[in-house]
Amino acid sequence: MKNKKRYYTANYLLLLLMASTSNATTITYGEIKEFDDKDNVFDLNDLYIRNGKIILKSGTLETNSTVITDFFGESGNVTVSGSDSIWNNKNTLNLGVINLHTRYTKTPSKSGIDILNGAQVYTDKFSMGNYRGANMDEEGQYTLNVDGKGSILKVNQDLTASSFDSNRFPIGIVTINIDNDGVIEAENVVMHDMDINYDEASLKTVLNIKNNGLLNVKEDVYFAKNFGNADPDTPSELNILSGGKIKAKNFHAGVHKVWSDNSPVSLLISGQNSSIDVAENFTTGGNLRSLLTVEDGAEINAKNIILGTGDSATVDPYAINSPHPTVIVTGEQSKITAQNHLILGNNVNHEITIADGGMVSAKEITLGKTKLLPSILGKSTLNLLAGGNVTTHKINLNKDSNYFNAVIYHGDGGLAGELNTESIEGFTGKNNYQFDSDKLPIQAGLVFNYQNDNDFSPNLINTINVVKNNTNTITFAGDNNLHSGIVVINNGALKAGNQNAFGSRVDIKNFSQFDLNGFGQTISSLDNRGVVKLSRDNQTQTHLNIFNGYKADNGSLYFNTELGGDDSKTDKLIINGDSTGNTTVYVNNIHGKGAQTETGIELITVAGRSLGEFKQSGRIVAGAYDYTLLRGGYVPGTNYKNWYLTSLYVEPPVDPVDPVDPVDPVDPVDPVDPVDPVDPVDPVDPVDPVDPVDPVDPVDPVDP
């Protein structure tokens, strides 16, 4: 059995007098007292350290209550070291609790407790760096270290640190370090709860848990609970590193009413086996300058998680680049896991980025929940970048229309992260999104901007505005019959993998492709400044139905048609509203042999005003027939609003005769030299004619 001794300081007579009146022990005037007897119990009753130090190397120290510095300008420390050292404090252990400000001083107050090398400290309550009264410029530095395997601070009730409820100015730093398998246990933990009315207050609060250190809390942890109107450059930091852990029923960080651009809250969880494990609710991010980073294999696990919650109604929402809570999950096996619900943005703007092996998973995920004031300005953003992973059964985007924007940005130009969910559900209110205007919100958005081609399989429900960027091809393979959002294709191709995959309105920018891929689609309207393809390969009879209008600005349409007579199998564009603009039509013949048409093959039907012009590209030929795309109305049985392919029989040309081989040319004869001409003879005068002789009378014949 240990011997119990009562300790008296060097000021023996003074302490006898104090003991007789107040039954207390005071260490002052820079006194250092060591206890080193593991078989003894050192009973100090009520302990006050006001400029002094106690070192317990072995043995048991017993106190009723303890105060280590309660005025500015004082310094005090207790070191409890070794597995044979135990300190039992029955009531409250106060470290740097300033209750009075009657003694003004500019001398910093500095005090601490070191629990080292397997030492054990037990107390009913623990209070540290708490201010009830302070004068301007008075400064304090208060530190608690629990270091080494077996080292423990066990608090039966609440551990509080950095609390303040006066109208004066505390300045300083409060630090708790749990290191090398050290442990702190408590019923509840509250750190940095400051009800401050002046922005010159500058009190930094730091909690470091590393190298397998553990903060084990039975009920609730509140870190950076309230800043009031503190100095905006004074941060609160929670660092969980190298296997450090927090275990609690509930965890809250930076959750409070926001009055201004307040002091930053930094939560860093880094390294394999570093974690916050919560049985019920994990909430963080109400402070506008809060940053939660989960990296390099660290984890957060809870039943329900809210990232970004608070009240930011009084912050100027119109400020450009206004601060907002931010979460980063990066590095292989870094995880945020909610067994039930994960909410991103609850009455406050919020942004989360998941990349490079980071993972976020939950049964259900909601972006943009509780109404934000002013409601039209709430923003909740999820950035899913290369190597990131989001896994959930369902995602809600601005389901109750309370937010200005609730958007998933899938990629930032590189490779895609993995988005694994059965469905994404948008809102049911009025859709104000206009893709050509930066003034109106996207409201509920899904923005694709990655390089690789892939299938996108989640079912899209209600109003979700989709924006497709980058040059890749994305195939919508889910059941989107209930999708009513706007689809904007800025680049690349968006392809159907199912019927009715594209919502209400489709807008195609220059050179982009809207590919039905052989699946019939019904949409509200189409703005075609790119390419529309209906069927794939050798397929025909794919129909694009447009409830309202079709508008084109030098867009293109590709039809597959089995060219023949009027009843030929063909793709069709059916416009129930008006058509406007110019469209180039390409027709691919699918095994058609050609035939004479009477009314023509109807490609395009327009029920409203037919103001658009559809012009064919190149010749359309099948067999001996040449087809022409014409507006109806010129042939009986056709409607002038519609567009038809009509055929004309063309006589096949006569086979040409083979040409005769040419004869080789004869060599030419050399020309003869010309003879000099002879001078002409002078003409002779003509002779006068002779007069004719008179005829002689014939002689009579002689008789025989």
TABEL-V906960 format. One record per helix or strand. SS is the DSSP state (a for helix, b for strand). FROM is the first residue (numbers start at 1). LEN is the number of residues. If there is no record, write none. Layout:
SS_FROM_LEN, SS_FROM_LEN
This chain:
b_3_4, a_12_10, b_24_45, b_75_7, b_85_11, b_98_1, b_109_8, b_120_9, b_131_1, b_139_9, b_152_4, b_158_7, b_171_9, b_183_4, b_188_7, b_202_9, b_214_4, b_220_7, b_236_6, b_245_4, b_250_4, b_257_1, b_265_6, b_275_4, b_281_4, b_290_6, b_299_4, b_304_6, b_311_1, b_325_6, b_335_12, b_350_6, b_359_9, a_375_3, b_379_6, b_389_9, b_405_6, b_418_8, b_427_1, b_443_6, b_454_3, b_459_5, b_465_4, b_473_4, b_483_1, b_486_4, b_493_4, b_505_4, b_513_3, b_521_3, b_525_4, b_531_3, b_543_4, b_550_12, b_570_1, b_572_4, b_579_11, b_601_6, b_610_1, b_613_4, b_620_3, b_625_7, b_643_7
